[in-house]
């Protein structure tokens, strides 16, 4: 077999392995196509629910004493990073629906919680709100203009921005956790399985 064919085969195996790993970590409700809308909405919901699961899993793994940790003065703490993810969800949903979720004060939300259990509750609620906003947004409104901090955008932009912001914050939270010696649970589980497979071979 040529080197080119070997490289293509190796890449295919890696891509398949990543896909399987992500599938294992996605919430059960995202695995059934019948439970998800199609198109842009379905794509957003798959990503959103996946990130929610990762964030909550990582939050559980980080010690409570590390919630106040921050990489430098003036930079968000661990707790603030998770709460900022919740804030992003609320801002995205408010631009899609035209109103901020009831009881949410954007100016205070990010610094409002430091307790892990309360942060988890806040995250779950924010994901529920943004997922519902995207689900209920008529596709005919995707091109509807919205103001995003002085920038001209539309509702489709806000859906895309909402998804990318979720992933951005998850990446930040993983870096925070790693810096504090916390291995992401999904990585720890994968490494454990690999060790078990080596022992059994």
MIGUFI-593283 format. One record per residue (C-alpha): residue in three letters; x, y, z. Coordinates in pm, 1 decimal, decimal comma. Layout:
# residues N
  residuo        px        py        pz
      ALA         X         Y         Z
...
//
This chain:
# residues 201
  residuo        px        py        pz
      UNK       0,0       0,0       0,0
      UNK     131,0     343,9     -92,8
      UNK     222,9     605,7     168,0
      UNK     -57,5     828,8      39,2
      UNK    -317,7     556,1      85,8
      UNK    -178,9     476,9     429,5
      UNK    -201,9     844,2     528,9
      UNK    -561,0     867,9     407,4
      UNK    -653,8     548,8     592,4
      UNK    -487,6     672,1     912,3
      UNK    -671,5    1003,0     889,3
      UNK   -1001,5     823,2     838,7
      UNK    -941,0     607,6    1147,1
      UNK    -857,8     913,6    1358,4
      UNK   -1167,5    1100,8    1239,3
      UNK   -1386,5     797,6    1310,0
      UNK   -1239,2     760,2    1659,1
      UNK   -1307,7    1127,1    1736,9
      UNK   -1663,7    1097,3    1610,9
      UNK   -1727,6     789,8    1826,0
      UNK   -1578,0     960,0    2132,5
      UNK   -1797,5    1264,7    2086,0
      UNK   -2103,9    1047,7    2031,1
      UNK   -2037,6     869,3    2359,0
      UNK   -2031,4    1202,4    2541,5
      UNK   -2339,3    1359,2    2383,0
      UNK   -2656,2    1361,7    2593,6
      UNK   -2889,9    1077,6    2496,2
      UNK   -3152,9    1315,3    2360,6
      UNK   -2915,0    1442,4    2093,9
      UNK   -2851,7    1097,5    1946,5
      UNK   -3198,2    1049,8    1796,7
      UNK   -3266,3    1244,1    1478,0
      UNK   -3637,9    1218,6    1553,6
      UNK   -3585,6    1428,9    1866,2
      UNK   -3405,2    1711,0    1687,2
      UNK   -3516,6    1969,1    1430,9
      UNK   -3328,3    1975,4    1103,4
      UNK   -3110,7    2239,2     941,6
      UNK   -2949,5    2522,0    1132,6
      UNK   -3160,5    2466,6    1444,1
      UNK   -3066,8    2101,5    1470,6
      UNK   -2698,5    2176,4    1417,6
      UNK   -2702,4    2441,9    1688,9
      UNK   -2885,6    2219,8    1937,0
      UNK   -2642,5    1930,1    1886,1
      UNK   -2347,4    2158,0    1957,9
      UNK   -2518,7    2337,7    2245,3
      UNK   -2624,0    2020,3    2423,5
      UNK   -2280,2    1867,8    2371,2
      UNK   -2104,2    2172,7    2520,5
      UNK   -2349,7    2182,1    2809,5
      UNK   -2263,6    1823,0    2896,7
      UNK   -1890,7    1894,4    2878,0
      UNK   -1914,2    2209,8    3088,5
      UNK   -2119,7    2045,9    3361,3
      UNK   -1886,9    1745,8    3368,4
      UNK   -1580,4    1968,4    3392,0
      UNK   -1740,0    2190,1    3655,8
      UNK   -1806,4    1883,8    3869,4
      UNK   -1440,5    1780,6    3842,7
      UNK   -1295,4    2116,6    3947,6
      UNK   -1260,2    2154,0    4327,8
      UNK   -1475,3    2418,5    4494,3
      UNK   -1162,2    2589,3    4627,8
      UNK   -1052,6    2656,4    4269,3
      UNK   -1367,7    2851,5    4183,0
      UNK   -1196,5    3173,9    4288,1
      UNK    -874,7    3098,9    4098,6
      UNK    -783,0    3331,7    3812,3
      UNK    -478,0    3319,2    3580,9
      UNK    -393,4    3685,1    3638,8
      UNK    -527,3    3999,5    3799,0
      UNK    -820,9    4141,5    3607,7
      UNK    -891,5    3812,6    3428,3
      UNK   -1208,2    3608,7    3490,8
      UNK   -1194,5    3356,8    3772,1
      UNK   -1300,0    2995,2    3720,0
      UNK   -1647,9    3070,0    3855,5
      UNK   -1676,7    3381,6    3640,5
      UNK   -1579,2    3186,5    3328,9
      UNK   -1863,8    2940,7    3381,0
      UNK   -2107,0    3220,8    3463,0
      UNK   -1988,8    3413,7    3157,3
      UNK   -2094,0    3113,4    2949,3
      UNK   -2439,7    3143,2    3104,2
      UNK   -2440,4    3516,3    3032,6
      UNK   -2350,5    3451,7    2669,3
      UNK   -2644,3    3215,0    2635,9
      UNK   -2881,0    3474,7    2775,8
      UNK   -2749,9    3749,6    2550,8
      UNK   -2779,8    3528,5    2243,8
      UNK   -3133,7    3428,5    2335,9
      UNK   -3231,9    3790,1    2404,1
      UNK   -3122,5    3894,7    2055,1
      UNK   -3316,6    3606,5    1902,6
      UNK   -3636,7    3657,7    2102,9
      UNK   -3617,3    4034,3    2151,6
      UNK   -3619,6    4016,5    2532,3
      UNK   -3390,5    3919,4    2817,5
      UNK   -3494,5    3616,3    3021,6
      UNK   -3700,3    3705,5    3327,3
      UNK   -3500,1    3764,8    3644,0
      UNK   -3163,3    3789,0    3466,0
      UNK   -2948,8    4098,1    3523,2
      UNK   -2670,3    4088,6    3259,7
      UNK   -2462,7    4343,4    3451,9
      UNK   -2448,7    4126,4    3764,4
      UNK   -2481,7    3766,9    3645,2
      UNK   -2114,0    3690,5    3582,6
      UNK   -2010,0    3765,1    3941,9
      UNK   -2330,1    3643,8    4106,6
      UNK   -2228,8    3286,2    4198,0
      UNK   -1921,1    3105,8    4329,0
      UNK   -2083,4    2788,6    4462,5
      UNK   -2045,6    2496,5    4221,1
      UNK   -2399,2    2366,6    4265,9
      UNK   -2552,3    2708,0    4203,1
      UNK   -2326,4    2763,0    3903,0
      UNK   -2441,2    2428,7    3761,0
      UNK   -2803,4    2531,0    3807,4
      UNK   -2739,7    2866,4    3639,6
      UNK   -2568,5    2696,5    3345,5
      UNK   -2849,1    2444,6    3295,8
      UNK   -3110,3    2718,8    3299,8
      UNK   -2918,4    2934,9    3050,8
      UNK   -2872,0    2647,2    2807,5
      UNK   -3240,1    2564,4    2832,9
      UNK   -3330,8    2925,6    2755,0
      UNK   -3100,9    2963,7    2452,0
      UNK   -3193,4    2622,1    2312,6
      UNK   -3560,5    2710,2    2338,2
      UNK   -3501,5    3048,3    2175,6
      UNK   -3331,7    2887,9    1875,9
      UNK   -3593,6    2612,1    1852,0
      UNK   -3880,4    2862,4    1849,7
      UNK   -3719,7    3112,0    1609,0
      UNK   -3899,7    3096,9    1271,0
      UNK   -3656,1    3041,7     985,6
      UNK   -3821,8    3332,1     809,6
      UNK   -3667,2    3555,8    1078,7
      UNK   -3310,0    3432,8    1032,9
      UNK   -3227,4    3740,1     821,3
      UNK   -3399,4    3981,5    1061,1
      UNK   -3156,5    4254,0    1168,3
      UNK   -3053,7    4289,5    1533,1
      UNK   -2817,9    4526,2    1710,2
      UNK   -2530,4    4352,0    1886,0
      UNK   -2337,8    4608,0    2086,5
      UNK   -2344,3    4852,3    1796,8
      UNK   -2279,4    4591,3    1527,5
      UNK   -2533,1    4518,5    1254,9
      UNK   -2613,8    4147,6    1271,8
      UNK   -2910,5    3920,5    1211,8
      UNK   -3067,4    3633,9    1404,9
      UNK   -2872,2    3374,2    1210,7
      UNK   -2552,5    3553,7    1314,3
      UNK   -2662,8    3532,5    1676,6
      UNK   -2725,6    3159,8    1648,2
      UNK   -2378,3    3106,8    1503,6
      UNK   -2220,3    3341,6    1756,3
      UNK   -2400,6    3163,3    2038,6
      UNK   -2251,1    2828,7    1934,8
      UNK   -1897,1    2959,9    1886,2
      UNK   -1907,6    3145,9    2217,3
      UNK   -2006,5    2828,0    2400,2
      UNK   -1708,5    2643,3    2253,9
      UNK   -1477,9    2936,9    2323,7
      UNK   -1568,4    2935,1    2692,6
      UNK   -1539,9    2557,0    2715,0
      UNK   -1186,6    2585,8    2578,5
      UNK   -1104,8    2849,4    2838,1
      UNK   -1246,3    2634,4    3116,7
      UNK   -1042,4    2334,7    3003,5
      UNK    -726,5    2548,4    3011,0
      UNK    -815,3    2671,6    3360,9
      UNK    -874,1    2314,2    3480,0
      UNK    -552,3    2183,7    3328,2
      UNK    -352,1    2464,5    3485,6
      UNK    -489,1    2356,0    3821,3
      UNK    -404,1    1990,5    3766,7
      UNK    -756,4    1879,6    3674,9
      UNK    -783,3    1637,5    3382,8
      UNK   -1114,8    1676,2    3193,7
      UNK   -1334,1    1375,9    3286,9
      UNK   -1381,4    1263,2    2926,0
      UNK   -1004,0    1262,9    2873,5
      UNK    -944,4    1075,8    3198,3
      UNK   -1201,7     816,4    3096,3
      UNK   -1045,4     773,4    2752,1
      UNK    -697,2     735,2    2900,7
      UNK    -830,2     478,9    3146,6
      UNK    -984,4     273,6    2864,4
      UNK    -660,5     289,6    2665,6
      UNK    -462,9     158,7    2964,6
      UNK    -714,1    -122,0    3015,2
      UNK    -689,0    -216,4    2648,8
      UNK    -308,3    -228,1    2669,1
      UNK    -324,5    -453,7    2973,3
      UNK    -567,5    -685,0    2795,0
      UNK    -362,2    -707,1    2477,6
//
